[in-house]
């Protein structure tokens, strides 16, 4: 299938913005700040940055290069490189297939909160039981899911350049402005408790960026290491098929290394700023105890209480915040859908429109089931990690904790030991650009990354409890 028929980005900027848009999603905005607060602030940041420049760089480079070399989506790309690793493509296509329904359901939650703040009812969202009351309702979560889902499908339906690239060029600059603006505001706030205790945004920033080694053990260090590595999957959209799909739309004369470096900088910068936005604000109004919240409870329970405590400005800041979250969720969901749609196009030779309709219908049913998982279809299942989950949590566990590490380990074995790293190095340098960190890449892909990933898989599957 020709590059023209499949579509392509008009230039490096379109690729970088689309890939960065994929990387900057809900994982950055609600998971990164929580992990940083939990894992010693600056200690987590330092480890995360080191891993991003080594481990994350290795997997990101591998997947983008595989995509551009094969001009194929994840489902068919691996078969072109080595028929024995075709199963990796199947798994990597299943990951976004499983993620899309529940990610769009969460996107619907963001729509709900954005609309609440936009219409001046944001303070009501700070009331106890508001979030639980919303997600356990039978109709409203499905309506907000549909609004978000239709927007995602529309962008992918338009294609690579007119849909994904064009929307990214509008949404990503807006997201950057909002992130910077809210970050600056978070640093200027202060709050006085009833007992006279004063906390400021700058004190919250110190909690975030200054490493804390208090009570740190070897086990604690490995916990931080595994948390940071797990976060990189979310932050860089690796092992999801997304970067292979996007890489397949990159032209052969593009400077791949420059683009990858820009994606790294963009993603790590936004992840850091997400912490600057959230941690100082939560610390100022709720103290250290308030930062213990994770996942949905951080964004949909704790932060509305923070916005309420801000008074009049809280409704404005809350509206801007959830607009930013909506932008981030939208660009990420688009990339998740595109990974599946491109796979259907390449494997079955279907048109983009037909692929979008079929995957859209399946994801539509899946998303409604996820929404009903908090009421009509509610159940509790204890996962291997010990956590108790519902439909959304089960899909998240299978895709993120099992399939993604297996995919990443297989990639390392295939490139590092079977077809050798030179196939990636030659693809990156074929346009005349140099391969920065080539030595690090070879060591990581062959030795360090597979070992770390295997430990992560054992931990996430519940087989390794010592870490």
N, C-alpha and C positions, 0 to 999 in steps of 0.2 A: 504494500500500500504506500503510495507516495506521500512525502511530507506535506505537499499541498492539500491532498485530499484529507489527511488527518487533521490539518490545521497546524499553525505554528505561532509562536509569539513574534511580534513585529521586531523586537529587539531585546537586548539584555535587560533594559529597564522593566519591560513588561514581565519578563520571567522573574526578576528579583522581587518585584512588588507582589506578583501572584504567589510565589513560593513563600515570601515573608508573610503574606496574608494568611496562607495556610498554617504557617508555624505559629503565628500570633493568634491564639484562640483562647477558649475557656481554660485550658490547662495552664496557660501562662497567668491568667488573671485571677483564678481562684486557688490553684494548686501551688504555684510557685511561692506566693507570699506566705501561705500557711506553712509550707515546708521550711522556708527560711526562718520563720519565727520559731518553729519547733526545734530546728536543728542548729541552734546557736548563732543565728544571724549571719555575721560575716564569715564564719567558718563554712557554712553551707555555700555562700556566695563564691568564696575562693575555690572550693572543690568543684563547684558547678562550672566556673569559668575554665578551670584547667581541663575538666572533662569535655567541655564544649569545644575547646581548641584541639583536642586529641581524639577522644572516643567519638564525640558527635561529628566532628569534621570528617573522620574516616567513613562513617556510615553514610553521611550526607553526600560526600564526594562519590562514593561507590554507587549509590542509587541514581544520582543525577547522570553520572557517566554511563551507567547501564541503559538508562532511558534514551540518551542521545545516540549511543552507539547502535542500539537495536531499532530505534524509532518505533518501539512497541510499548504497550501498556504492561503492567506487572504480570497479568495472566499469561501473556505470550512471550515476554522478554527472556525469561530464564531458559525456556526451551531452545531459544536461538543460541544461547551461550553454552549450555550443556544439558542434554536431554535428561540426565540423571537428576537434575535439580528442578525439574518442571513442577514438582510438588510445592516448591517454595512460592512459585507464582500463584498457585491455587490458594495457598494459605494467605498470601499477601493481598489477594483480591477479596478473600473472605473477611479480612480485618475491617476495611471500610464498609463492606456490606453489612456487618454487624453493628458498626459504630453509627452509621447514618441515622437509623430510626431514633435511637435514644439521644443522639446529639441534637437532632432537630426538635425533639420533645423539650430538651433543656433550652434550646433556642426560643421555644414558645414561652418558657418561664421568663426569659429576658424580655420578650415582647410585652408580657403582662406588666412587669415592673417599670419598664420604660413608659408605657402608656399611663400607668398610675402617677408617675412623677410628672409626666408631660401635662396631664390634665389637672395637676394641683392636688392629687390625692395620695401623694407619696408618703405623707406622714402616717397614713393608715397602715402602710406596709410594715411599720415598725411595731405594730401591736402583736402581742403574743398570740400564736396560733394562726397568724395571717397566712404564712407560707404553707403550713400543713393544711389549712382549710382550702387553699387554692388547689394544690396538687391532688387532694383527695376528692375534689369535685368531679362530677362525671362529664360535664359538657365543656366548661371554659378552658381547661388545659388542651382539649382536642382542637378548639377553635384557634387558640394562640399557636399551637403546633402547626396547623394548616397555613396560617398566615406566613410564618417563618419558612415552612417547607416549600410553599409556592414560589416565594422569592428566590430560594436556592435553585429550584428547578428551572425557573425562568432564565437565570444567568447562565446555567450550564447549557440549556437548550439553545441559546444564542451562539454558542461556540467558543473557541479558544480566544480569538482576538476581539471579536465584538462583544462577547459576554464576560469571560474570566478576566482578560487583560484590561478591558475598558472599565469594568467595575472596580478592579483593584487600583487603577490610576486615580479614581475618585475617592474610594473608601479609605485607602491606606494613608494618604496625606491628612485626611480629616481625623483619622484615628490618632496619628502622631500628634497633631495639634491638641486634641483632647487629653491624651496621656500626659503631655508636657504641662498643660494648663492645670489639670487636677493635681499633678505631682507638686507643683509650686504652691498651690493653695494648701495642700496637706501639711506643708512645712511651716506655714504661717499661723496655724490655729493653736489655741490653748484652751484649757478647761480647768475650772476649780471645783473640786469635790465639796460635799457638804462639810467635811472635816477640815477644809482649808487647803488640802493638798492640790498643788498646781502641776499639771502635766502639759507639755508642749509638743508640737509636731517635731521639733528638732530633737527632743529627747527620744521620741519614737524612732527617728531616723538613726540615732546612735544605737538603739536596741537592734535595729535592722542590719547595720553595716559593720559594727565592731564585733570581731570574733569573740565568742564566749567559750572558754575552755573549762568552765566550772563543772566539776564532776565528770569530765570526759574520760571515758574508758576506751579500750581497744574495740569492744563490742559497739560502743556508742559511735566511734569513728566510722566503723564499717556500715552502721545504720545510716549515717549521713551520706556516705559514699553511694550506697545503694539507692537512697532517696534521690540524690542528685542525678544518678544515672537513669533511674526510672523516669524522672522529670524530663530528661533530654528527649525521650521518645515523643512526649507530648509537644515539647518546645520546638523541635526541628521537624516534626511530621515524618519521622523515619520509621521503617518497617511497616508502613501502612499502604505502600504502593503509590502514594501521592507523588513523591519526588521522582519516581521512575516515570510516571505519567507526564508530569510537568517537564522532566528532562527530555522526553521524547519529542516535545514541541520546541526545543531549543535548536537554533540553526547551527550548522557545523562550523561556521566561521566565528561564532561567539567565543569570547574569552571566558571559559567555564570557571577557571580558578578565581578570577576577579568576582564573578557573580556569586560563587559559593562563599567567598570571604564577606561579601556585602550582606548575604542572607544571615551569616553567623552574627555579624555586628548588629544588624537590625533586630534579630530575634533576641539576642542576649540583652541588648539595650532596652527593648520593650519589657522583657521579663523583669529586669532590674527596676525599671520605672513602675511596673505594676506593684512591686513591693513598696516603692516610695509613695505611691498613691494610697495604698491600703494600710500598711502597718503603722505609720505615724498617726493616721486618723483614728484607727481602732485603739491604739495605745493611749492617745490623748483622752478619749471619751470613755474608754472601758478598762484601761489599765492592762497589765500583763495578762490577767485572767481572760480578757476578751479576745486575745490572740490565739487562744487554744482552739477556736472554732475552725473547722476544715470543710472543704468542698462546698456543697450547696448552702450549708448553714452559715458559712462566712459571708457569702455574697447576698443571700436572700433573707438572712435573719440578722446577723451582726451589723452589716453595713447600713441597712435601713435605720437601725437604732442610732448609729453614728450620725446619719444625715438628719434625723429628727433632733438630736442634741445640738446640731448646728443652728437651729432656729430657721429663720426665713431663708437664709442662704442654702440651707440643707436641701430644700426642694429643687433649687436650681442646680446645685452640684450633683444631686442624685439623678436628675434628668440627664445631665451631660455624661455622668458616669455610665448609666445604663445605655445611653446612645453609643458610647464607645464600646461597651461590652457587646452590644448588638452588632456593630460593625465587625468586631473581631470574630464573633461567632458565625456571622454570615460568610466571611471569606474562608474560614476553616471548613464550614459545612459544604461550601461550593467545591473545595478541593477533594473532600471525601467522596462526594457524588461523582466528580469527574474521574476519580480513580476507578470506580466501578463502570461508569459509562464508557470510558476509553477501552476498558478490558472487553466489554461486550462488543464494541465496534471492531476491535482487532480480531477477536476469537471467532465471532459469528459472521463478520463482514456486514453487520447491520449499519444503517445510517445513524447519525447522532440522534436524530429525532426519535427513531424507533427504540434505540437503546435507552434514551431518557424516559420515554413513556413506560417501558417495561420495568426498569429499575425503580422509576418513580412510583409505580403502582405497588410494587413489593414493599418499598420503604414506607409508603403511605399506610399500608396495612400494619406493618411493623411498628410504626410510630403511634398509631392508635392503640395497639396492644400495650405498648409501653405506658401510655397515658392511663389506660385502664388498670395498669399494674398497681396503682395506688388506691384503687377502690374495688371495682367489680372483680378484678383478677388478682387481688392482693394475696400474697403468701410470704412467708419468711423462710429463707434457706440459709443455712450456715455454710459459708464458703471455706475452702481449705486454709485461708489466712486467718480464720476465726471470726471474721466479720459476718454480720447477718444482712442479707440483701434481698431485694425484690427483682423483678424482671430487668429493670435498668441495670442494677448492680451485677446481675449474672452475665448480661451481654458485655458489660464493661470488663468484667473479670476474664471472660474467655478471650476477648479480643486483645486486651492490653496486657494482662498478666501471663497469658499462656502463648497465644499465637505470635505476638510481636517479638518476644525474646527468641522463640524458636526460629522465626524468619531471620532475625539478625544473626543468630549463631550460624545458620545455614549459609547466609551471605558470606560471612567471614571464612567458613570452610571452603566454599566454592572459589572465591576470589583469592584467598590466601594460600590455598594448598592444591587445588585441582587445576584451575586454569591460570593461576599465578597473577600477582598484582600488576604486572606490566600491561595487561589488557586495559586496566583502568588508567594507568599512567599515560599510556599512548593515546587514549581517547581524550584525556584532559589536555594534553600538549599538542594535539594535531593541528590546532589553529595557530600554533607558533608561540603560545604562552608557556611560561615556566610552571612547574609543579612545586609550589611552596609546600614545605613540610613533608617532602617525599619520604625521607627517612622515617619520620614519625608514622606516616601512613603505613609503610611496610611492616613495621614492628607491631602496630596496633592491629592491623587486619589479620596478621598471622598468629600472634601470641596473646597480647594483653586483652583485646576486646572479646575474643571467644571465652576466655577464662572468666572475665567479669560478667559477661552475659549468662554464662552457665550458673554462676553463683546467684545472679538475679533471678533466673528461672527457678532454681531450687527454693529460693526464699519466697517467691510469689506463689509457688505451687504448694507451699506449706510443708515441704520436705526438709527445709533447713530452718530451724527455729533458733539456732545459736546466734544468728545475726539479726 
